[in-house]
Structure formats: C-alpha cells, structure tokens
C-alpha cells in the first residue's frame, strides 16, 4: 500500500531546497571573504614594512588608496601583493600609494 501524497511534503522539500541554496551561497561568500582577508593582511604587512607604522595606520593607507583610486580594497591589496611576483603596480595605485606614504611620513614627523 502506497502512502497518499501529501501537500506538506513538497512545501517542506521546497523550503529545504531554498535553505540549502542559501547556505551554499553563504558558504561561498565566507570562503571569498577569507581569501580576500588573507590578501589584505599581506598587503597591510607590506605597507608596515615600507613605512614603519602600526597595523591600523597601514589599514588606513590601503583604504585611502582604495578610495582615492576608486578601486576596491581587495583589488588594491591584490595588486600590491602581486608585486612580489614581479608584476608592476598599476600607475594610479602606485601614484596614490606614494602620496599616502608621504603623508604618513610627514604626519609622523610632527
């Protein structure tokens, strides 16, 4: 004897499927965030080495470069990290980074 079809089962299946889709998207976003965070932290360390400063100041430099160039922070960080693999820093980022480091140096002298 076969159980009679229930209207609850398809609704429950749809809700479960929607939850799985949502969780997979969230998992993908978290993975991307972790990868992006690692690159940003590497770039932050590079700024700290270029102009001895705190981690917070290095963050401010990267954010400032990002805002002045109108380029996402993760892309600025990736471009800076890519210079360790003999890739050149794009001119707008290079120019603004130079300015930001100069401002940082002048602020420290005061």
N, C-alpha and C positions, 0 to 999 in steps of 0.2 A: 504494500500500500504506500503510495506516494503522498508526502505532506502537501497540503494545499498551499499554493503560492501566497505569499504574504506581502502586503503593501509596505510593511515595515522594513523588510529585508533590502529592497532596492534603495530606499531612503537611507538606511544605515550604511549600505555599500557606497552610496554617493558621498555621504559625509566622511566616511573613512578614506575614500579616494581623495577628496578635497584636502583632508588633513595631511595625507602622505605627500601630495603635491606641494602643499605649503611648507612642510618640514624639509623637503628636499631643496626647495628654493632658499630657505633659511640656512640650511647646511652649506649650500654653495656660497651664499653671501658671507658666512662666517669664515669659510676657507679663503675666500678672496681677501677678507679683512686681515686675516692672519698673515697672508703672504705680503700684502701691502704694508702692514705694520713692520715686518722684518726689513723691508727695503727702506722705509722711512727711518727706522732706527739706525741702519747702516749709514745713511746719508747724514743723519744727525751726528754720528760719531765722526764722520769726515769733516763736518763743519767745526766740531770741537777740536779736531787736530789742526785744521787750517788757522783758526783764530782761537787760541785757548780761551774757552768760555764754558759756562755751565750747560747742562743738557737743556735747560729751559731757554737759555739765550739761543742755542743752536736751533731749537724748535721755532723760536720767533723769527730767526733769519730765514729758515725754509718757508715758513708761512708767508713772510713778507715777499720773498722772491716769487712764490706762487701767485700771490695777489697782484703784484706789480706786472707780472708777465701774463696774467690771466691764463695760467696753466695749472691744472690740478696738482695738488701737493704730491700725490703719488707719482705723477709723471716727472715732476722736478726731481724728486728723490731718485727715481729710476735712472734719469739722465745723469745725475751726479755719480751714482754708483757705477754706471756703465763706463765712466772714465777710467775705472780701474782695469777695464778690459780694452784699453786703447781706443775707445770711442771718444770722439770730441764732444764737448759740451755745446749744445746749441747756443748760438750767439746771444739771443735775448736772455737766456738763463745765465750765461757767463757774465754778461754785462751787469745784470741786476745783482747777481751774487757778489761780484766785485764791489758794487756800490754798498750792498748790505754789510759786507765785511769791513769796508772802510768806515761806515757809520758806527759799527760795533767797536772798532779800534778807537775812533775818536771819542766815543762815549766812555770808554774805559780810561782814557787819559784824563778825563775831568775829575 
